[in-house]
Amino acid sequence: MKNVTRPIVLAAALLSAAVLAPAMAAKGVAGSPRAVAMQFAQAVIHIPGMTCSNHSCATTVYMSLIRLAGVMGVGVDESTQDVTVKYIVGRTSPAVFLKAVKNAGYPGTLVRPKGA
């Protein structure tokens, strides 16, 4: 069991470091690293056309959003037809999310941005 778990944990740690390192450190004037604060926010998008019984609509919307640069997490609630997107402020915006959802074939309305 340990042999299977270690590569997965190691891969997750390496992926996290590779994704977050550029956002967390930047070069200073003298070339020394300095910390850069990341600010997170959430946006809720209502998608009324997300009614597929086999979850393919939710999967399509999820995949169209999670691939965007700066998106840290996506939650899809099929019962309310709302999607919550957690993202890094300054790397992306709710307008980008609406465009991605529209390109996936669903009309979306921004319900509320939080923390931006």
N, C-alpha and C positions, 0 to 999 in steps of 0.2 A: 504494500500500500504506500509506503514512503517513497519508493522509486517512482511511482506514478504521480504522486502529489508534488514532489519537488520541481520537476520540469514545468508544471503548470504554474506554480507559485513564482518560480524564477521568470518565466515568460511574462507573467502579469507584471512583475516588478520592473522588468526591462522595458516593457511597453509603456508603463506609467512614466518611467524616467524619460523615455524618448519623446513622449507627447508633451509632458509638462516642463521639461528642462528649458526649452527655448522661451517659454512664457514666464518662467520663474527667475531666470538669470539673464543679465545683459552685460555687455562690456562697458566699463567706465572709461573715463578719459585716459587714464594711464594703463588701460588694459586689464584692470582688476575686476573680478565679477562683483556685481552689486545686486541686491535683491530687488525685484520688481513686484509690487503688490498686484495680485489679480483680484478683480472685483467680479463676482458672479451675480447673475440676475436670472429671473424666470419670466417666461411669457406663456400665456394660456391662449390657445387658438381653438375656436369652435369650428368644427368641420361637419356640417349637416349631412353631407352625402356619404358618410362613412357607415354604411349599413350592411355590409357583406356578412352573410351567415357563417362563412368559413374563415373569418379573420383575415382574409387577403387584403381588404381595404386598410385595416389597421397596420398590417405588415408593410404595405406599400408606403403609407404615410410615415411610419417609423423609419424605414430605410431611407426615404428621401430627406429626412431631417438629421439623422444620426451621422450621416456622412459629411455634413457641413463642417468646415473648419470653425473651431471655437465652440462647438456644441459639446457639452459635457454629459448630457443625459436627456432622454426623451421618455415621457410616460403617456401612454394612450389609454383613455377611458372610453370604451365603446358604448357604455350605457348612457353617458352624457354627451358623447361625441366630442369630447374635449381632449386636446393634446397639450401637455405641459412640457416646455423645453427649458432646460437649465443650460446657460451659456456664459461665456466669458465676455464681459462688457469690453467693447473696443475691438474685438476680433470678429464679431458678427452682430446682427440686429434682428428684431422681429420682422422687419420688411423683407429680409432675406428668407426667413422661414415661410412667410406668406407666398413668396415667389416659388419656393421649392415645392410647397404643397400644391400650388396652382399647376406647376409643371408636371406633377404626379397625377393630375386630372381631378383634383378636388377643390371646391371653393372653400376658402377659409376666411374667418373673420377674427381679428385680434380682439380677445375679450379683455385682457389686461396684462400689461407688462409689470413685473414686480422687481423692485430693487435697482432699476436702471437709473 
